[in-house]
Amino acid sequence: MPKPNSIELPDCEPIPILYEDRSVIVVDKPRGWMLVPHSWQKTNRNLQAAITSSIAARDFWARSRNLKFLRHVHRLDADTTGILLFAKSPGAVETFSDLFESRKMEKTYLAIVADLKRDTLKGGHRAKWTCRARLAPDPRHPGKMGVDVRDGKESETHFKVLETTGKFTLIEAKPVTGRTHQIRVHLLESGLPIVGDELYGIREGKLPLGLRAIKLAYIDPFTRKRVEISASVEDFLKEFGFYF
């Protein structure tokens, strides 16, 4: 039976499958889907709940794979797009979770920032830097994270400036740790808030959140072969005036 190359859920565009093997399915997550516990039904945009329901309903994309189980191993924020890995069994969830927790997953994002310190980015200055600000929940603002030098968890993100237009700067972000909202807070701490970020950045008209997960690389724990997965960037960049 031929397998569709996307996850097809009711009332939404098909979600492209970027990579699949015996253990995982990796998708290109669109905006607007939350990754909250399956038991939390306060939103109809709960991606895990929607996928679980689709599998139970024996929808064709799942039935053609004989899928009985699919669970996200890591998370992307609701309005962050791009690479998201799901495991096909509870054992695979545990194994791939260990890869993320042991920092053996290579993750790459693109971020669009409003350059508030443009003079520091010209002429090659500050083309690369690392932010190691420790992060913890912000007690004054539930749902937000903040820098907490004393009680925050160790966090590390490597940044590199790729391109600057007349209005925005394109930055490559490689998080070493995986704290909640890590890239968003580390860029804010660096004086470069992400465009469209309602929590930590600045609004730029109707532009969406300028953050996309574009690469994931790891050594497969079962086959010991290196896996590299990439997501397209062209449409994302065009939204913010970047053309390559």
C-alpha positions, -999 to 999 in steps of 0.1 A, spaced: 0 0 0 15 34 -10 22 57 19 12 94 17 42 117 22 22 139 46 1 136 77 -35 145 68 -56 158 96 -92 172 94 -96 209 85 -59 217 79 -34 216 51 -14 183 50 17 183 72 47 173 51 68 143 62 105 152 58 120 119 69 108 85 81 124 52 92 113 23 113 116 43 145 106 79 137 86 103 115 99 138 111 75 165 99 76 201 89 53 216 116 32 245 104 23 276 125 -5 275 150 -2 239 163 5 236 200 24 206 216 7 202 249 -2 170 267 -28 148 250 -50 151 281 -52 189 278 -81 196 255 -85 234 260 -75 240 223 -84 223 191 -49 230 179 -33 204 200 -11 186 175 -4 155 196 -41 150 204 -51 155 167 -25 129 156 -35 104 183 -72 108 173 -63 104 136 -44 72 143 -73 58 164 -97 67 135 -75 47 111 -71 76 87 -53 65 55 -19 82 62 -17 62 95 -34 30 83 -10 27 53 19 26 78 1 3 102 7 30 129 -6 24 164 15 50 182 32 83 174 45 107 201 65 139 198 100 136 214 107 174 217 87 205 213 84 236 191 65 266 203 30 270 187 41 297 162 76 282 155 76 262 122 99 235 110 115 202 119 97 181 146 105 145 154 79 119 164 87 84 177 67 53 166 69 34 199 73 42 236 108 26 235 118 50 207 104 79 226 127 70 255 157 64 233 154 96 213 146 116 244 179 105 257 196 119 226 181 153 232 188 153 269 224 142 264 229 170 238 237 146 210 211 162 187 224 189 164 197 215 160 197 245 137 172 274 135 168 305 115 157 337 134 146 370 120 154 399 144 148 436 145 183 449 147 182 474 176 221 476 177 229 477 140 263 493 146 274 461 164 266 440 134 283 460 106 318 453 93 319 418 106 317 428 142 298 404 164 292 381 135 293 352 159 286 349 196 274 325 223 248 333 250 249 313 282 224 332 302 208 308 328 170 305 323 141 300 347 103 307 347 95 343 352 76 345 385 61 378 375 47 366 342 33 331 341 41 314 308 73 334 302 109 326 308 136 349 320 173 352 329 180 340 364 217 341 373 212 324 407 185 298 402 182 294 364 191 263 345 223 261 325 215 272 289 237 277 258 230 289 223 255 297 195 245 325 171 258 336 137 247 366 116 239 355 81 224 385 63 211 420 70 184 439 50 174 474 55 150 464 83 158 429 96 188 407 103 188 369 96 205 349 123 215 312 125 209 298 160 223 265 173 210 256 208 231 232 228 206 229 256 168 227 251 152 251 276 117 265 271 118 296 248 156 294 249 164 310 215 138 337 220 151 347 254 188 345 245 183 367 215 163 392 236 192 391 262 216 398 232 196 429 223 181 413 192 144 404 198 127 381 173 103 398 149 67 389 156 74 375 191 44 387 212 61 374 244 97 386 241 100 406 209 83 433 190 53 433 166 60 443 130 26 448 115 11 414 107 44 395 104 44 361 121 70 348 145 104 348 128 117 315 140 120 282 120 137 249 128 156 240 96 181 212 104 183 182 127 213 158 127 221 128 149 236 93 150 207 69 148 208 49 181 196 17 164 216 17 131 246 38 142 243 57 109 243 95 107 210 111 99 207 147 86 172 162 80 166 197 64 135 218 60 129 243 32 137 279 39 127 299 8 91 307 18 100 316 53 127 340 42 105 356 16 80 366 43 107 389 58 122 402 26 152 378 22 159 363 -12 186 338 -19 
